[in-house]
Amino acid sequence: MEDLEKIVVFLLLALTAFALLLLVATFAFFITPVPEQSVPISQNPVPVVLPDPVPEISPLWDSIQLSVVELTCLSQAKLYAEDLAWAVNSCSCIETVSDSSKEYSCSVSALDGIHPVEISCEKESSKCVIESEEGTKVMGFAELNALVEN
């Protein structure tokens, strides 16, 4: 039964990472650069006060959402379980969001019990910390995106 628990925990971690990557990859696919606007130069220049630019919202950050995290968590847990995928029932998460961070407290339900997974993503660092029974893993948004694309 210990092997099943290890497999379920690993699957939970992998599923969580895969979910985040899938979310990041999906939004990265639709990113298109916006051309810079040029300002014509006049003969008699007049100082123009422009408003402060609005910071660009990262599509990768926006793609990290509860529904995507839960679906990816479940699929990664089943993928990690391999032949025992049938023993993984669900992954449910509670989301806590602010302007600068997104946190997910998840529970992977399997025949051998509940396996906790904690995910903490920081917008400024563009990284997520994934903690589970298997340990702690730090992944950048780009790394997560690469996992989703593969």
N, C-alpha and C positions, 0 to 999 in steps of 0.2 A: 504494500500500500504506500510505502515511502516513495517508491519510484513514481507512482501515479501522482502523488502530491508534488513532487519536483517537476514533473512534466506539466502539470496544470499551472504551477507558478511560473515556469518558464514561458508557457504559452500566453499567460496573462501579460507578462512583460513584453513579449514579442508582439502580441496583438495590440497592446497599447501603443507601442512604437510604430507599428504598421499603420494604425489608425491616424496617428498624428502625421505620419509621412503622406498617407493618402490624402489627407485634408490639405496639406501644404502643396502637394503636387497638383491637385485639382485647381487650386487657385493660381498657382504659378503658371499653369498652362494658358490662362486667360490674360496674363499680364502683357500689356502693350505699352511701350514708352510713349510719353506725350512730348511732341516737339516743343522746343523752347520758342517763345514768341519774341520777335525782335521789335525794338522801339525805334521809330524813325527819328533821325537827327534833324532838327530844324536849324535854320540860319541863326535864329536868336533863341538859344536854349533857355528854357524856363525850368527851374527846379520842380520836379514832380515828386510828391511824397506818395510812395506806394505802400499799401498795407502790408503788414508782416505776412510772409507766406505761411499758408496752412501746411503743417507737416504732412508728408505723404503717408497714408495709412498702408501698412504692409498687407498685401493680399494673403501672404502666408499666415500672418497673425490672424487675420479675419477668418481664415479657413478652419481655424481650431475652434470647433463647436461641439457641444455636448453630444448631439446625435451621431456625429462622425466619430468622435472618440469612443462611444459605446459600441458602435458597429465594428470599428477597427479592433477594439479590445477583444471582442468575441471572436472575430475571424482569426486574429493572431493567436489567441489561446487555443483554438481548435487546430490551427496549423502546427503549433508547437507540440500539441498532444499526439500528433500523427495518428497512429492506429487507435489511440484512445480518445480521439476527437468526440466520439459519441458521449463520452463522460463529462464533457464541458457543456453546461446548460445555458448560461447567460453571463453577461457583464453589464452591471448597472453602475452609474456614476452620479455623484452629486457635484455640481459645478459652482465654483465661486469665481466671479469675474470682476476685475477693476480695469481702469484705463491702462495699467501697466503690467498686470499679471492675470493669468488664468490658472485655476487649480481644480483638479479633479480627484475626488476621493472615490475610488472604484472598488467593486466587489465582484470577483469572478466566482460564479457558482458552478460547482462540479459535484460529481457523486461523492467525492471524499470530503466535501465541505466547502467553506467560503475561503477565498484567497484574496487578501487586500492588495490593492495597487494604488499608489499615490503619484499623481503627475502634477508638477508645478512648472509652468511656463512663464518666462519673464520677457516682456516685449523688448526692453532696452538691450538685453544681452542676446536676444534671438536664440535662446536655449530653453530646453525643457529638461527637468530632472525627473527621472522615473524611478520610483522606489517600490520594491516588492520583496517577497520572501527570498528571492534570489540575489538581492543586493540593490545597489544604486547605479544607475546609468545616466550620463549626461549626454544629450544629443542636441545639436544645433538644428534650427529650422531647415537648413539646407540638407543636412544629413537625413532628417526625417523625410524630406521631399524625395531624396535619392532612393530611399527604401521603398517609398510608394511607387516610384517609377519602375523599379525592378520587379 
